[in-house]
Amino acid sequence: MKTLEHLFERNRAWANAVKKHEPEFFTRLSKQQAPEYLWIGCSDSRVPANEIVNLPPGEVFVHRNIANVVVHTDLNCLSVIHFAVEMLRVKHIIVCGHYGCGGIRAALDEQDHGLIDNWLRHIKDVSRFNAERLADLGDQQKTDALCELNVIEQVTNVCNTTIVKHAWRRGAELSVHGWIYGIKDGILKGLVEGVSGSGELEPRLLRALDGV
Ligand code: CO
């Protein structure tokens, strides 16, 4: 049987290092999680949520999929948002895209990628909604712009979920943010300033679109 013994070894070394730094760390975490942030990001191995913002386990609730898409009827993503907002009462939802996203690139080429093309339709929709804005750009610029536009679109989708709308209606302190991460330099950039209520969505989106 093939084993991944090296990963178990790395795990033990990591757990020991954490305990050395904070002996009660795992005992404390085992009682409850109380993260303030929900992270919706890309599955890309180069964009690990906690590491980028330098936060330890327990601080970030995470949902990742290819190209950080929030589909209106995706029960998986909606359940994560619901749990984060209603049970954990997170204060911030961060949609984080990244430059050089393979999902975004694949959505822009005309090749057949098989099954995933169905998922990438959502990105193609974003490209279609913004066709004029993207029309005169070169390949690289177009990919970068679509990475940004996709974040803005997904922030819109998060804000339009019944979950977030209901939370705002009951007066919850909840903001939705749009960020993008640079794989080349490890730096995060804000694209959509925190939206804290339905009325704030449109002005924030217009300002974000001005920056693309
Ligand atoms: Co990606």
Boltz pocket constraint, residues with backbone or C-beta under 6 A from the ligand:
constraints:
  - pocket:
      binder: B
      contacts: [[A, 42], [A, 43], [A, 44], [A, 65], [A, 66], [A, 67], [A, 68], [A, 98], [A, 100], [A, 101], [A, 102], [A, 103], [A, 104]]
      max_distance: 6.0
